[in-house]
Amino acid sequence: MSDTLNWLTRFEQSHAQLRNPFVYWAALPMVIIGLVGLLWSLPIPEQFADISPLLNWGSAFLMATAIYYFIISLPLAIGMLPFLLGLATIQIWLSNSGLPAMGVATGLAVAGTVGLALGRGHEIGKIFADLQLIMIGPIWLLSMIYKRVGIPL
């Protein structure tokens, strides 16, 4: 079995018994946006700012995520680029909006984590595993779409 199928199968098996899937899948993007927002808000070294005003821990995380996606599957990585660019756009908007970016990101991350717990129900112990696999969730959803329309992974 390929590494891609291994990751996707592991994620799918871990999420087969959700108590409230709607709450869970609504909470997943909140956690992702919150996590990236928290990283985006962290102080950066001067060298980062010298390279680009957009280079920070959040954008570095998104770049590393894109590289990882390309390592595990070229078609899925190409499909995930709009998602990753959308995350970056949300963070740029948030940082320029005048809102307290760290507070909004923290609120989203906490609310999303609570949503994951409510979606899991009796399997609260799996929340930490969910957070470890947080960036596999979107690629798993895309893989389901690809399977339905016949695009190879």
C-alpha positions in Angstrom: 0.0 0.0 0.0 1.4 3.4 -0.9 2.1 6.0 1.8 -0.8 8.1 0.5 -3.3 5.3 0.9 -1.7 4.5 4.2 -2.3 8.0 5.6 -5.8 8.3 4.1 -6.8 4.8 5.3 -5.5 5.6 8.8 -7.5 8.9 8.8 -10.7 7.2 7.5 -10.5 4.4 10.1 -9.9 7.0 12.9 -13.1 8.9 11.8 -15.5 6.0 11.1 -17.3 6.3 14.4 -18.0 10.0 14.8 -20.9 10.7 17.1 -21.9 14.0 15.4 -20.1 14.2 12.0 -21.7 17.5 11.0 -20.2 19.3 14.1 -16.9 17.5 13.7 -16.5 18.5 10.0 -17.6 22.1 10.7 -15.0 22.3 13.5 -12.1 21.0 11.5 -11.7 24.1 9.4 -12.0 26.2 12.5 -9.0 24.4 14.1 -7.0 24.6 10.9 -7.6 28.4 10.5 -6.9 28.9 14.2 -3.7 26.9 14.1 -2.4 28.7 11.1 -3.5 32.0 12.6 -1.6 31.3 15.8 1.5 30.5 13.9 1.0 33.6 11.7 0.8 35.8 14.8 4.0 34.6 16.4 7.0 36.9 16.5 9.4 36.4 13.6 13.2 36.9 13.3 14.3 40.0 11.5 15.7 37.9 8.7 12.2 36.7 7.8 10.9 40.3 7.5 14.0 41.2 5.4 13.0 38.4 2.9 9.3 39.2 2.7 6.6 40.8 4.8 4.5 37.6 4.2 7.2 35.2 5.5 6.3 34.1 9.0 5.7 30.9 11.0 2.2 30.5 9.5 3.3 30.9 5.9 6.3 28.6 6.6 3.9 26.0 7.9 1.7 26.3 4.8 4.7 26.0 2.6 5.9 22.9 4.5 2.3 21.5 4.2 2.3 22.0 0.5 5.7 20.3 0.1 4.4 17.4 2.2 1.3 17.1 0.1 3.5 17.0 -3.1 5.6 14.2 -1.5 2.6 12.0 -0.7 0.5 12.7 -3.9 1.0 15.0 -6.9 -2.7 15.1 -7.9 -3.9 15.8 -4.4 -1.3 18.4 -3.8 -2.4 20.3 -6.9 -5.9 20.1 -5.7 -5.0 21.4 -2.3 -3.2 24.5 -3.5 -6.4 26.6 -3.7 -7.2 25.5 -0.1 -3.7 26.5 1.1 -3.8 29.8 -0.8 -7.3 30.4 0.8 -5.8 29.9 4.2 -3.1 32.3 3.5 -5.6 34.9 2.2 -7.7 34.5 5.3 -4.6 35.2 7.5 -3.5 38.2 5.4 -7.0 39.6 5.7 -7.1 39.0 9.4 -3.7 40.6 10.0 -4.8 43.7 8.0 -8.3 43.9 9.5 -7.4 45.6 12.7 -8.9 42.7 14.7 -6.7 41.1 17.4 -5.3 38.3 15.1 -3.9 36.3 18.0 -7.2 36.5 19.9 -9.3 35.5 16.9 -6.9 32.6 16.1 -7.0 31.4 19.7 -10.8 31.6 19.8 -11.1 29.6 16.5 -8.6 27.0 17.7 -10.3 26.5 21.0 -13.8 26.5 19.6 -12.8 24.1 16.9 -11.2 21.8 19.4 -14.4 21.8 21.5 -16.3 21.1 18.2 -14.0 18.1 17.5 -14.6 16.8 21.0 -18.4 17.2 20.6 -18.2 15.5 17.2 -16.3 12.6 18.7 -18.6 12.2 21.6 -17.5 9.2 23.6 -14.1 9.0 21.8 -12.7 12.2 23.4 -9.3 10.5 23.9 -8.9 10.6 20.1 -8.8 14.4 20.0 -5.0 14.5 20.3 -4.7 12.1 17.4 -7.1 14.4 15.5 -4.8 17.3 16.1 -1.8 15.3 14.9 -3.6 14.5 11.7 -5.2 17.9 11.3 -3.7 18.7 7.9 -4.6 15.2 6.6 -8.3 16.0 7.0 -8.6 18.4 4.1 -6.6 16.1 1.8 -8.7 13.1 2.8 -11.9 15.1 1.9 -10.3 15.9 -1.5 -9.4 12.3 -2.0 -13.1 11.3 -1.5 -14.0 13.8 -4.2 -11.3 12.4 -6.5 -12.5 8.9 -6.0 -16.1 9.8 -6.9 -15.1 11.5 -10.1 -12.4 8.9 -11.0 -9.2 11.0 -10.6 -6.3 8.8 -9.6 -4.5 9.6 -6.3 
